[in-house]
Every structure is written in structure tokens, then in C-alpha cells.
Amino acid sequence: MKGFFNLFARSAKELKSVRNLCVIAMLIALDLVLKLTISIKVSNYMTISFAFIAMAAIGMLYGPTVGFTAGMITDILGYIIKPDGAFDIRFTLIEALGGLLYGLFLYNAKNDKWLIVRIVSAKATVIVICNLLLTNWAISAIYGSGFMAILPARIIKNLAQFPVDVILLSIFLPLVLKAYTSAFKGARTIDENLIFSDENFIHGMTYVVCLLILLIGCTGIAAQYLKNKYDDQSDTIEAQQEEIDYLYEMLEIEKPVTEE
């Protein structure tokens, strides 16, 4: 557990370097370019974007704290440059959480066999927590659509895009690592106590299990929210029905019978 929190502390220290700030700024700019020029808006509920590559690179190079901060900055700047509807802080926090999750899985990564495991785990977690749960919840709240009504389409879209995203990350992240280490020799230090390594296989699996517990917790919170919202809507409909019945009774009008 101590090593888990050390990731955040070590990641925060990355911001002290001017060199790191410059690279982060360039990756944020790349994220914005990919998001604003190459993203494809399928509907109000679905947008296909490749900006996750830049965000994953930030998380890989500089960790969860920087990833969270960069996620917030990119979302706010993206809205300022190209507003699309009313600003909603929920989407900003979801974007930031995605950067944090990439940092949790990819920080300290090396070009070895564990990199693929990290990429698959990171992308799967971001899809489930950010795309399917939190973003779906935010969209349903804004557009008034039922959570379960738009969930199937989003599941199909994310399942179809998942292998493509993994392939893209598997191609570009090793190139980013190689380019970074070549350009800044000795600038990137790898923690000797790597979680994802042959020596610490059990620690790596424990790490994944802890994040799965987090996922289950988020699912439980979302389910409770939906249940409360459904109960509130049912109470509102019932109260409105009672008012309608009362008006019919006061006006002495026979209430029409709906044929089934």
C-alpha cells in the first residue's frame, strides 16, 4: 500500500523539472489536436477519438498525479477552443480520472513483455470505469436519457474499439519510450521495485485486484444512484397521477379508461 501512494508522490515531483513541463505541454497540445481534429462524433452519446494515445503517454512517462492534472487541463482547454454545449465539470473529472488510471498502470513501464499487460489492463479499466459507467451516467443525467437505454450502444462501440485502441497503444507507446530515452538519456529513472515484473508477479496481480475492487465499488455507487433516481421518478409519477385523479374528481369528469 505504501508503494501505491509513493507513485502519486513521485509523480508529483516530475512537475519540478522544466524539461518535463515542456514535454507534458507538447503532449497536451498533441492530445488537443487529436481530440479536436481527428475525433469522430457518431451521436450525442458517442464520440470516437484517438487523443487517448497522448494521455496514455503522459501517464506512462510522468505517472498518475501528472496524468490527472493533464486530463483536467486538456478538457478545459478543449472546451475553451471549441465549445460544444454547456460546460460540465463531470466530464472534466472523468477525463482527469482517465489520465490518472493510465498513470497507475503505465508509470515506470519498460519495453518488455509486461508493457502489453499494462496496456490491456489500463485500457480495459478506463473503458469500464470512465467510458461505460461515469460518462454514461453523466450523459444520461444531461440529456435525460435512461442509463440502461444508452448503455448497450456504448458497450458495443467500446468493445469494437478496444482491440484497435490496444493495438495503437502497443505500437506508439514503445516508440514514445524509445524516443524519450534517446532524447533525454538518463533523465527517466525506473523504480527498482517494479510492480509489473517477473520478480513481483504476485504484487502485480494484487495491484490489478485492488483496482478491480475499486471498479466494483464504482459500479455499486452507480447502481445505487440509478436506483435512487428511479425511485424518485416513480414517486414523482405517482404524485402527478394522484393530482390528475383529484382534478377529475373536483371537475366531476369521468376519467377515460385506457384500452390495453
C-alpha positions in Angstrom: 0.0 0.0 0.0 2.9 2.4 0.8 4.3 1.8 -2.7 0.9 2.6 -4.2 0.8 6.1 -2.6 4.5 6.6 -3.4 3.5 6.5 -7.1 1.5 9.7 -6.6 4.2 11.4 -4.6 6.9 10.5 -7.1 4.7 11.6 -10.0 4.1 15.0 -8.4 7.9 15.5 -8.2 8.0 15.1 -12.0 6.4 18.6 -12.2 9.5 20.2 -10.7 11.5 19.7 -13.9 11.3 22.4 -16.6 12.2 19.7 -19.2 9.3 17.5 -18.0 6.9 20.5 -18.1 7.9 21.2 -21.7 7.3 17.6 -22.8 4.0 17.5 -20.9 2.9 20.7 -22.6 3.7 19.2 -26.1 1.8 16.0 -25.3 -1.2 18.1 -24.1 -1.1 20.0 -27.3 -1.0 16.7 -29.2 -4.0 15.5 -27.2 -5.9 18.6 -28.2 -5.0 18.3 -31.8 -6.1 14.7 -31.9 -9.3 15.4 -30.0 -10.4 18.5 -32.0 -9.3 17.5 -35.5 -9.4 13.7 -35.7 -12.3 12.8 -33.3 -15.5 11.5 -34.9 -18.8 12.4 -33.3 -21.1 9.5 -34.0 -24.1 10.9 -32.0 -24.8 12.9 -28.8 -23.8 9.7 -26.9 -20.7 8.5 -28.8 -17.5 10.1 -30.0 -14.5 8.2 -31.4 -11.2 9.9 -30.5 -7.5 9.0 -30.6 -6.5 11.6 -28.0 -6.1 8.7 -25.5 -2.7 7.9 -27.1 -1.2 11.2 -25.9 -2.9 10.9 -22.5 -1.5 7.4 -22.1 2.0 8.6 -23.0 1.7 11.3 -20.3 0.6 8.7 -17.7 3.4 6.4 -18.8 6.2 8.9 -18.6 5.1 11.0 -15.6 2.6 9.0 -13.5 -0.9 9.3 -12.1 -0.7 12.7 -10.5 0.5 14.4 -13.7 -2.0 12.3 -15.7 -4.8 13.6 -13.6 -3.7 17.2 -13.9 -3.1 16.9 -17.7 -6.6 15.4 -18.1 -8.2 18.4 -16.4 -6.1 20.8 -18.5 -6.9 19.2 -21.8 -10.6 19.0 -21.2 -10.8 22.7 -20.1 -8.6 23.9 -22.9 -10.6 21.8 -25.4 -13.8 23.4 -24.3 -12.3 26.9 -24.5 -11.0 26.3 -28.0 -14.1 24.5 -29.3 -17.2 24.8 -27.0 -19.7 22.0 -27.5 -22.7 22.7 -25.4 -22.6 23.8 -21.8 -19.5 23.2 -19.7 -19.9 20.3 -17.3 -17.3 19.7 -14.6 -18.3 16.0 -14.5 -16.7 15.4 -17.9 -13.6 17.2 -16.8 -13.2 15.0 -13.8 -13.9 11.9 -15.9 -11.1 13.0 -18.3 -8.8 13.6 -15.4 -9.6 10.2 -13.9 -8.7 8.5 -17.2 -5.3 10.2 -17.1 -4.8 9.0 -13.5 -5.7 5.4 -14.4 -3.2 5.4 -17.3 -0.6 6.7 -14.9 -1.4 4.0 -12.3 -0.9 1.2 -14.8 1.8 2.6 -17.1 4.1 4.6 -14.9 7.6 3.0 -14.6 6.9 1.0 -17.8 9.7 -0.6 -19.8 9.8 -2.1 -23.3 9.3 -5.6 -22.1 6.6 -8.2 -22.1 4.8 -6.6 -19.2 4.1 -3.5 -21.2 1.3 -5.3 -23.2 -0.2 -6.4 -19.9 -0.1 -2.9 -18.6 -1.7 -1.5 -21.8 -4.5 -4.0 -21.8 -5.2 -3.6 -18.1 -5.1 0.2 -18.4 -7.4 0.5 -21.4 -9.9 -2.1 -20.0 -10.1 -0.2 -16.7 -10.5 3.2 -18.4 -13.3 1.8 -20.7 -15.3 0.2 -17.9 -14.9 3.0 -15.2 -14.7 6.1 -17.3 -16.5 5.3 -20.6 -19.2 2.9 -19.6 -20.0 3.9 -16.0 -19.2 7.5 -15.3 -19.5 9.0 -18.8 -22.8 7.1 -19.4 -24.1 8.4 -16.1 -23.2 12.0 -16.9 -24.7 11.7 -20.4 -28.0 10.2 -19.1 -28.2 13.0 -16.5 -27.6 15.8 -19.0 -29.8 14.5 -21.9 -32.5 12.9 -19.7 -31.9 9.5 -21.3 -32.1 6.4 -19.3 -28.8 4.9 -18.2 -29.7 1.5 -19.4 -31.2 2.8 -22.6 -27.9 4.1 -24.0 -25.6 1.6 -22.3 -25.9 -1.2 -24.9 -24.8 1.0 -27.8 -21.9 2.3 -25.8 -20.9 -1.2 -24.8 -20.9 -2.3 -28.5 -18.9 0.8 -29.5 -16.3 0.3 -26.8 -15.9 -3.4 -27.3 -15.4 -2.8 -31.0 -12.8 -0.1 -30.4 -11.0 -1.9 -27.6 -8.7 -4.1 -29.7 -8.0 -1.2 -32.1 -7.0 1.0 -29.1 -4.8 -1.7 -27.6 -3.0 -2.2 -30.9 -2.5 1.6 -31.4 -1.1 1.9 -27.8 1.1 -1.2 -28.3 2.6 0.4 -31.4 3.0 4.0 -30.3 3.9 3.7 -26.6 7.1 1.7 -27.1 8.1 4.3 -29.8 7.5 7.1 -27.3 9.6 5.3 -24.7 12.4 4.8 -27.2 12.3 8.3 -28.4 12.2 9.8 -24.9 15.1 7.7 -23.6 17.2 8.5 -26.7 16.5 12.3 -26.5 16.9 12.5 -22.7 19.5 9.9 -21.7 19.4 9.2 -18.0 16.5 11.6 -17.5 14.0 8.8 -16.9 14.7 6.7 -13.8 12.9 3.4 -13.3 12.0 2.4 -9.8 13.9 -0.8 -8.9 10.8 -2.2 -7.1 8.7 -2.6 -10.2 5.2 -3.8 -9.5 4.9 -5.4 -13.0 7.9 -7.6 -13.3 8.8 -11.3 -13.2 10.1 -10.9 -9.6 7.0 -9.2 -8.4 4.3 -11.1 -10.2 2.2 -11.5 -7.1 2.4 -7.8 -6.4 1.3 -7.0 -9.9 -1.7 -9.3 -9.7 -2.5 -7.7 -6.3 -2.3 -4.3 -7.9 -4.8 -5.4 -10.6 -7.1 -6.9 -7.9 -7.1 -3.7 -5.9 -8.1 -1.7 -9.0 -10.9 -4.3 -9.7 -12.2 -3.7 -6.2 -12.2 0.0 -7.0 -14.1 -0.8 -10.2 -16.7 -2.9 -8.2 -17.1 0.0 -5.7 -17.7 2.5 -8.6 -20.3 0.1 -10.1 -22.0 -0.2 -6.7 -22.2 3.6 -6.3 -23.5 4.0 -9.9 -26.1 1.3 -9.3 -27.3 2.9 -6.0 -27.5 6.2 -7.8 -29.7 4.8 -10.6 -31.9 3.0 -8.0 -32.4 6.2 -6.1 -33.1 8.1 -9.3 -35.7 5.5 -10.4 -37.4 5.6 -7.1 -37.6 9.4 -7.2 -39.1 9.3 -10.7 -41.6 6.7 -9.6 -42.6 8.9 -6.6 -43.0 11.9 -8.9 -45.1 10.0 -11.4 -47.3 8.6 -8.6 -47.8 12.1 -7.1 -48.7 13.5 -10.6 -51.2 10.7 -11.1 -52.9 11.5 -7.8 -53.2 15.2 -8.7 -54.8 14.2 -12.1 -57.2 11.9 -10.3 -58.1 14.7 -7.9 -58.8 17.2 -10.7 -61.1 14.7 -12.4 -62.9 14.3 -9.2 -63.2 18.0 -8.5 -64.5 18.8 -12.0 -66.8 15.7 -11.9 -65.4 14.5 -15.2 -65.3 10.8 -15.9 -61.7 9.6 -16.2 -61.1 8.0 -19.6 -60.2 4.3 -19.5 -57.1 3.3 -21.4 -57.6 0.2 -23.5 -54.8 -2.3 -23.3 
